[in-house]
Amino acid sequence: MTGTFLKRAQEEGTPLVDGSTITLVWAGPSAPRLRGDFTHWHHDPALELKQVEPGVWIYQTELPTNSYIEYAFFSGEQRLLDPYNKRLTSNGLGKYNNYFYMPGSGITPLAHRTLEAPHGLLTRQVIEGGKTIAGGRRPVYFYHPPVEQPVPLLVVWDGYDYLRRVRLPVIVDNLIAQKQIEPIAMVMIHHGGPARIEEYSCNPTTVRFLLEAVLPRAQQQLNLSSEPGTFGVLGASMGGLMATYTGFSRPDLFGKVYSQSGSFAYGGNEKTIFPLVEASERQTGKHPEKIYLEAGQFEYTGLIEANQRMQRLLARQGYAHHYLEYPAGHNYPAWRDRVAHGLAWLFAAPAAPKEL
């Protein structure tokens, strides 16, 4: 049996998939170590591969059959890509990971543009924010849905990443065409680069930039609904934290909150976000009408626990919410493949089916 691993890797590519068991293969006099979503990207210690015959090393594990997984080999701190897996994706930090989908999963078809779905209009503007934003100005992308009537607005933190890596306007075009969601407009706000962590750490000045600089421009550029609480806000990781903070800071405007892998405990932010959520209705008399939280089962250590804690708090407060854990890690491909589900729950069209 072991003698077939290298031959199969050369012929089939890796990972080798046998039911729910995956096998990664390395050929050489010694083996690197392994990190990936299934290790929560722990750096110490990285996983060791097992030698099964001279010069052939393997790692095996069981995974849910609908998983999306990223990984890389390491020799010390040098990153080595899998020679038997040609699928590469950016890790968001200037490097690349190998990736794979298990047989029960795959890239969402909603990320592919079709001729049948009318296309919304995407425009880019640079908005002056003065002292409320790093650098004083920020690129913002406006999405105009292919309809004439007034529509709700979705604010998207890390907007350029959602545009480039998630293809969010394409997904929204398809969801509208399929009547999975009501038509929505979007403002997709680029982050502040090195200032991103500070801007998204429950920062009231960032909310002020949104309210004073971005929303007035959106009112001019887009045909927006005037009904209170119909707007939504979306973000991932630190952006998910900031989306939650934005919604609970101004629930009169943002009635819908969508956090993907929210970093609720990063850098001590739990000292702000959890008390804000707990006291929101008591202090303001309002809270967001609908909150959608999701996190990957292979997130970094501590993140999924913080999301579970947030879910328990929302339940205690009696807030309408949905919480989901899915078999993937902390990355944009996973958020891309999940985002339609959250949007369909938050902005469901009147005749939308229950499942995508």
Residue pairs with C-beta under 8 A, 6 or more apart in sequence:
2 52
2 53
2 56
2 58
3 53
5 16
5 23
5 25
5 52
5 56
5 58
6 25
6 27
6 56
8 16
8 25
9 16
9 25
9 27
9 84
10 84
13 84
13 85
13 86
14 23
14 24
14 25
14 82
14 84
14 85
14 100
15 22
15 23
15 24
15 85
15 100
16 22
16 23
16 24
16 25
17 102
17 103
19 65
20 62
20 63
20 64
20 65
20 102
21 60
21 61
21 62
22 60
22 61
22 62
22 63
22 69
22 100
22 102
23 58
23 59
23 60
24 34
24 49
24 58
24 59
24 60
24 71
24 82
25 56
25 57
25 58
25 84
26 32
26 49
26 56
26 57
26 58
26 73
27 55
27 56
27 57
27 83
28 55
28 57
29 55
31 48
31 49
31 51
31 57
32 49
32 73
32 74
32 75
32 80
33 45
33 46
33 47
33 48
33 49
33 73
33 74
33 75
34 46
34 47
34 48
34 49
34 59
34 71
34 72
34 73
34 74
35 41
35 42
35 43
35 46
35 47
35 71
35 72
35 74
36 69
36 70
36 71
36 72
36 97
36 329
37 69
37 70
37 71
37 296
37 298
37 328
37 329
37 330
37 331
38 61
38 63
38 69
38 71
38 298
39 46
39 47
40 298
40 299
40 300
40 301
40 329
41 300
41 329
41 330
42 301
46 74
47 59
49 57
49 58
49 59
50 57
50 58
50 59
50 60
51 57
52 58
63 69
63 102
63 327
64 102
64 104
64 297
64 327
65 102
65 103
65 104
65 105
66 102
66 104
66 105
66 326
66 327
67 101
67 102
67 105
67 327
67 328
68 99
68 100
68 101
68 102
68 105
68 327
68 328
68 329
68 333
68 334
68 337
69 99
69 100
69 101
69 102
69 298
69 328
69 329
70 89
70 91
70 97
70 98
70 99
70 329
70 331
70 333
71 82
71 97
71 98
71 99
72 79
72 80
72 81
72 82
72 91
72 95
72 96
72 97
72 98
73 79
73 80
73 81
73 82
74 80
79 95
79 96
81 88
81 96
81 98
82 98
85 98
85 100
87 98
87 99
87 100
88 96
88 97
88 98
88 99
89 96
89 97
89 99
89 331
89 333
90 96
90 97
90 165
91 97
91 331
92 331
92 332
97 331
99 333
101 107
102 327
105 327
105 337
107 333
107 336
107 337
108 171
108 336
108 337
108 340
110 170
110 171
110 174
110 175
110 340
111 166
111 167
111 170
111 171
111 336
111 337
112 170
113 119
113 170
113 173
113 174
114 174
114 177
116 177
117 173
117 174
117 176
117 177
117 178
118 146
118 173
118 176
118 177
119 146
119 173
120 143
120 144
120 145
120 146
120 169
120 172
120 173
120 176
121 143
121 144
121 146
122 141
122 142
122 143
122 144
122 163
122 169
123 141
123 142
123 144
123 221
124 139
124 140
124 141
124 142
125 139
125 140
125 142
125 217
125 221
126 137
126 138
126 139
126 140
127 137
127 138
127 139
127 140
127 213
127 214
127 217
128 136
128 137
128 213
129 136
129 137
129 138
129 209
129 213
130 136
130 213
131 205
132 205
132 206
132 208
132 209
132 212
132 213
133 192
133 199
133 205
133 206
133 209
133 213
134 192
134 193
134 194
134 195
134 198
134 199
135 192
135 195
138 189
138 190
138 192
138 209
139 160
139 190
140 159
140 187
140 188
140 189
140 190
140 214
140 217
141 159
141 160
141 163
141 186
141 187
141 188
141 190
142 185
142 186
142 187
142 188
142 217
142 218
142 221
142 222
143 168
143 169
143 172
143 185
143 186
143 187
143 188
144 185
144 221
144 222
144 223
145 151
145 172
145 173
145 176
145 183
145 184
145 185
146 173
146 176
146 183
147 176
147 183
148 223
149 183
149 223
150 223
150 224
150 225
150 226
151 182
151 183
151 184
151 185
151 222
151 223
151 224
151 225
152 182
152 184
152 185
152 224
152 225
152 227
152 230
152 231
152 232
152 256
152 347
153 184
153 185
153 186
153 187
153 218
153 222
153 224
153 225
153 230
153 231
153 232
154 184
154 185
154 186
154 187
154 231
154 232
154 233
154 234
154 256
154 343
154 347
155 186
155 187
155 189
155 210
155 214
155 231
155 232
155 233
155 234
155 243
155 246
155 254
156 162
156 168
156 186
156 187
156 188
156 189
156 233
156 234
156 235
157 189
157 191
157 200
157 233
157 234
157 235
157 239
157 242
157 243
157 246
158 189
158 190
158 191
158 196
158 235
158 236
158 237
158 239
159 187
159 188
159 189
159 190
159 191
160 188
160 190
160 191
161 191
161 236
161 332
162 168
162 188
162 234
162 236
163 169
163 188
165 332
165 333
165 336
166 332
166 335
166 336
166 339
167 336
168 186
168 188
168 339
169 186
171 336
171 339
171 340
171 343
172 181
172 184
172 186
172 343
175 181
175 340
175 343
175 344
176 182
176 183
176 184
179 349
179 351
179 352
180 340
180 343
180 344
180 348
180 349
180 352
180 353
180 356
181 343
181 344
181 347
181 348
181 349
181 352
182 347
182 348
182 349
182 350
184 232
184 343
184 347
185 218
185 222
185 223
185 224
187 214
187 215
187 218
187 222
189 210
189 214
191 199
191 200
191 239
192 198
192 199
196 238
197 238
197 267
199 205
199 206
199 242
200 206
200 235
200 238
200 239
200 241
200 242
201 238
201 241
201 242
201 266
201 267
201 269
202 241
202 242
202 245
202 269
202 272
202 273
202 276
203 242
203 245
204 249
206 242
207 245
207 246
207 249
207 250
210 246
211 250
211 253
215 253
218 224
224 231
228 252
228 253
228 255
229 251
229 252
229 253
229 254
229 255
229 286
229 288
229 289
230 255
230 256
231 253
231 254
231 255
231 256
232 254
232 255
232 256
232 257
232 258
232 346
232 347
233 243
233 246
233 247
233 254
233 256
233 257
233 258
234 243
234 258
234 260
234 339
234 342
235 241
235 242
235 243
235 258
235 259
235 260
235 262
236 259
236 260
236 261
236 262
236 332
236 335
237 260
237 261
237 262
237 263
237 330
238 263
238 266
239 260
240 258
240 259
240 260
240 261
240 262
240 263
240 264
241 259
241 262
241 263
241 264
241 266
241 269
241 273
243 257
243 258
243 259
243 262
244 257
244 259
244 262
244 264
244 273
244 277
244 291
244 310
245 272
245 273
245 276
246 254
246 257
247 254
247 255
247 256
247 257
247 288
247 291
248 257
248 273
248 276
248 277
248 280
248 287
248 288
249 276
251 280
251 284
251 286
251 287
251 288
252 284
252 286
254 288
255 288
255 289
255 290
256 288
256 289
256 290
256 291
256 292
256 346
256 347
257 288
257 290
257 291
257 292
258 291
258 292
258 342
258 343
258 346
259 291
259 292
259 293
259 294
259 307
260 294
260 295
260 335
260 338
260 339
260 342
261 294
261 295
261 296
261 299
261 303
261 307
261 330
261 335
262 293
262 295
262 306
262 307
262 310
263 269
263 303
263 306
264 270
264 273
264 274
264 303
264 306
264 307
264 309
264 310
265 302
265 303
265 305
265 306
266 303
270 306
273 310
274 309
274 310
274 313
277 310
277 313
277 314
277 317
278 313
278 317
280 286
280 287
280 317
281 287
281 317
287 317
287 319
288 319
289 320
290 320
290 321
290 322
290 345
290 346
291 314
291 319
291 320
291 321
291 322
292 321
292 322
292 342
292 345
292 346
293 307
293 310
293 311
293 314
293 321
293 322
293 323
293 324
294 307
294 323
294 324
294 325
294 326
294 338
294 341
294 342
295 303
295 304
295 307
295 324
295 325
295 326
296 304
296 325
296 326
296 327
296 328
296 329
296 330
296 334
297 304
297 325
297 326
297 327
297 328
298 327
298 328
298 329
298 330
299 307
299 329
299 330
300 330
303 330
304 325
307 323
307 325
308 323
311 321
311 323
314 321
314 323
315 321
322 342
322 345
324 341
326 334
326 338
328 334
328 337
328 338
340 356
341 356
344 352
344 356
